[in-house]
């Protein structure tokens, strides 16, 4: 754990959840004795399953490490004199940076000032990558590279979208049109990676729309003074109609007659 996050209350809370912590800690953190910080010699103190180690490097730099995993005895390597807690930290610290780099290659993160959304995006990315690791372990013939991961994430996204696609496709509501656009967009993304559309969601009963029309237009059957805008089109005459002048299957009243 990086010294920006490491603290004694956090270590105690994680230990209560049966999770060990090994990380560097800033000497000005709460509950670290000043005498321990000012002392020039390398030393270790222990209190309630918390081991705080201070190591003096050859360049007269002090390194402070907090651990809930190691014993109170300051075990050192006889070759370089480094404590075991520092060696364990050096072995694992590169994994955090490598994991963040892999998540940033294919991420769902969006610009947001809400920290809950940031945590959600990170959790979603981490869960997707962990699922990819488990999938490659179970399927030895699957290519474990960037293209293979892109294919896996594409299939995973399509499978996660299937319940929403089926629910919207089976609905007679006006948003079945949006479902059709959603399916078309997802199909293009799938074709980009694998060249085939795998999810077998039912076809959406969507209304046909003139090509190139993407904005809301005025209903053709409403008086102009009402200025009712809509994105729904009649499947027969291709005229824009609002919800008042169409049936559940999005057919305007004129074409229904």
N, C-alpha and C positions, 0 to 999 in steps of 0.2 A: 504494500500500500504506500502511496506517495505521502510525503510529509504534509501536504496541503490538507489531507483528509484524516490522517492518523491522529487520534486523541485517546486519552485514557477512558472517558465515558463511553466512546464508541467501541473500544476494545472490550470493555466489560459487558456491554450489551450484546455484542457478537458472540462472546464466550458463553453468555447465558443461552444463546441460541445454538450452541455447540458448533461454533465457527471460529477457527483460529485466526489470529492476526499477526503478521510479521511485516513491519514497515518502519521507515524512518520517521522521526518525529521532531518537530521544532522545539528547541530548548526553552522557548518562552511560553510553552503551553502550560495550561493550568495543572497544578499539583506536582510539578517537577521541582525538586529542591534546588535552591540557588547554590548551595555548597557543592552539590553534585555537578552542577553546570560549570562552576568556576574552577573546579579541581582540574589540574593539567594531566593527571595520570588516567590511564584507561581503567575503567571499573564497571561494576554491575550491581544494581540494587534490585530487590525482589519484594513484592507485596501483593498478597491476595491473587496468586496465579499470574501476576503481571511482572514481566522481567524487563527492566530498563537498562540498556547497555550503552556505555560511552566508549568509543574507540578513538584513540589519538593516532592519526596517520603520520607518515614520515614528513609530510609537508605541513605539519603542525595544524592540521584541520581536524576538528572534532565532528564525529559522526554519532548521532544519537538514534538508537533503535529500540522500538517497543515490540515486545513479543508476548503472546499468551501460549505459545507452543513449547518454548525452550525452558530448560531447568534453570534454577538460580545460579548454578555453577557456571562460571565463565569459561567454557570450553574453547580453546584456541587451536588453530592449526600450527603444528610445530615448524612448518617450513616458512610461512610468511607471517605468522603471528596474528592472523585475523581471527576474530571470534567466529564461532560456528553460525551464530545468528546472522552475521553480516554475509557469510558465504551463501546461506540459504536465501537471503534476500536478493543477492546478486543473481542467483540462478533463476529466480522467478520473476524478477522485475521486468525482464524483456518480454514476457508473455502478455502482459497487460497492454503494452504499446503495440505489439503485433496484432493482438485481438482487435484493438480499436482501428488499426489500419485495415484489417479485413472487413470490419463492419462498414467502414466508410466507402469501400469499393461498391457495394450495393446497399444503399441505405434508404429508409423511408422518412428520414428526418426532414422537417420543414421549419422555416423560420417562425419562431413562436416566442413570446415573452412569458408564457405560462410554463412554469417549471414542471408541472404535472404532465403536460404534453411532451416535454423533452424526455422525461423518464419513460413515458409510454412508447415513444419512438425508439429509444435505445433498447427497451425491453423487447420490442417487436423485432428489431434487427438481431439482437442476441439470440432470441428464440429461433429465428429462421436459420441462423448459422449453426446453432447446436443441432437443429433438425437435419441440416445438410451433413454434418459430421456423422450423426447416427445412421443416416441413409447410406453414406459411402461405406461405413463399416459393415452394414448388412448386405450391400450389393457390391461385390468386389469388381464386377465388370463395368461399373459406372465410372466415367472419367472424372477424376478429382482435380479439376483445373478451373480456370475462370469461366470457360464456356460451359463446362458441366454444371457449375454452380448457377450460372445464368439460366440454364434449362430447368434446373431443379426449382429455383425461385419462381420462374414463370409458371411451372406446373402447380407449385404450391399456392401461388396467388389465385390461379384459376379455380383450384379446388376450394379455396376459402370463399371465393365469390359465388360458387354454385348455389348455395342455399338462398342467397339474395336474388340471384338470377331467376331461379325457379319460382320463388315467391312473387316476384314482380311479373314474371311472364304469365303466371296463372291468374293474375288480377285483371279485372275489367276496368280498372281506374285509368285516368288519363296518363299517369306516370308510366304506363306501359311503353309509351313513346320513348321516354328517357331510358328505359330498360333496353330498347332496341339499339339506341345509340351506344349504350354501355357495352352491349355484346359486340357490336361492330368494332369498337375501339379495342376491346380485349382480344378479339380475333386478330387484329393487325399486330398487336404486341406478341401474341403467340406465334404467328407466322414468321415474325422477324427472327425468332430463335430456332424454332423447330420445323416450321413449314407446314404445320397441321393444326387443326383446331380440335383439341382433345376433349374438353368438357362437353358432355352430351345434354346440355340444358335444353328444355323445350323451346321451340321457336316462339318468339314474342309476337303477340297479336298487335303489332304496331301499325300505325297509319303511315302511308307513303308520304314523303315530303319532297318537294321539288329540290333538285340538286342545287347546292350553293346557298340555300336559305338557312341561316343559323340564328337569326334574331327574331324577336317577338314582333308580330304584325297584327294589324287590326282585323277583327272578326268580320267576315264578308257578309254575315246575316244580321248583325247588330246595326242600329242606327249610328251614323258617324259621330253624332254628338256624345254618345256614350264612350267612344274611344276605348273599347275593350281590346286589349292586346292578348295574343295567344301564340303558342308554339304548336298547337294541334291542327292537323290538316285532315280533310276528308279523304278517305281511301279511294273514292271514285272520281270526284271532280277536282281533287287536289286543292280545294279552297280552304283557307284558314277559317276555323270555326272555334268558338269558345265552348265551354262545358255546358252552357245553357242550350245551345243549338246542336248538340250531338248526342248520340246514344252511348251506351257503355262500350260498344265496339268502335267508337270514334267514326261514325258515319253521320254526315250532316243531314238535316231534316229534309232537304230537297232531294238528295239522292236516295233517301229511305223510301220516298214515295214512288 
